[in-house]
Amino acid sequence: MIRALALALQLLTWLPVPSLTTPPQPRELGLSVLFFPGVGLLIGALLTGMHTALWLVDPGVLAALVLMVWVLLTGGLHLDGLADFAYGFFRKRAASWKQHGSKDH
């Protein structure tokens, strides 16, 4: 079970985790999914602790610091998905806007 936790930490964060000596087995990979909520809770607790410790800092600066630490902890895992969504959404929108614009001229 400790190995499954280490796999979850390695997948979802950039926290230093001792590397595994042998490749993970499919069963261990499956068990690691059970630790995903706990890893998310750990990340949230770290960010909340940082936010609480720095509560006197300007809110805009604090938001930027929390975002930077979140990206550093996770490697931007969720931001990549958000960027992909935004690219696809706005790309289609820009294409339809271009077609509309060219019909007016």
ZIKADA-V825833 format. One record per residue. N is the residue number from 1. D_CENTER is the distance of its C-alpha to the mean C-alpha in Angstrom with 2 decimals. Layout:
((N/D_CENTER) (N/D_CENTER))
This chain:
((1/23.71) (2/22.62) (3/21.80) (4/19.58) (5/17.68) (6/17.44) (7/16.13) (8/13.35) (9/12.44) (10/12.84) (11/10.67) (12/7.56) (13/8.14) (14/10.43) (15/12.87) (16/16.34) (17/17.57) (18/21.05) (19/21.09) (20/22.79) (21/26.33) (22/26.52) (23/24.24) (24/22.62) (25/24.77) (26/23.72) (27/24.56) (28/22.30) (29/19.34) (30/20.28) (31/20.64) (32/17.22) (33/15.84) (34/17.82) (35/15.77) (36/12.31) (37/13.22) (38/14.53) (39/11.54) (40/9.61) (41/12.87) (42/13.00) (43/9.81) (44/11.26) (45/14.63) (46/13.89) (47/12.60) (48/15.52) (49/17.89) (50/17.13) (51/17.61) (52/20.77) (53/22.11) (54/21.85) (55/23.04) (56/25.95) (57/23.99) (58/24.11) (59/21.56) (60/20.34) (61/19.99) (62/18.28) (63/15.66) (64/15.08) (65/15.00) (66/12.50) (67/10.12) (68/11.02) (69/10.64) (70/7.13) (71/6.38) (72/9.00) (73/7.98) (74/4.79) (75/6.35) (76/4.47) (77/3.35) (78/3.48) (79/5.73) (80/7.64) (81/8.57) (82/9.56) (83/11.51) (84/13.14) (85/14.20) (86/15.59) (87/17.38) (88/19.00) (89/19.95) (90/21.44) (91/23.02) (92/25.08) (93/25.94) (94/27.10) (95/29.19) (96/30.96) (97/31.51) (98/33.08) (99/35.37) (100/36.42) (101/37.11) (102/39.21) (103/41.30) (104/42.31) (105/43.83))
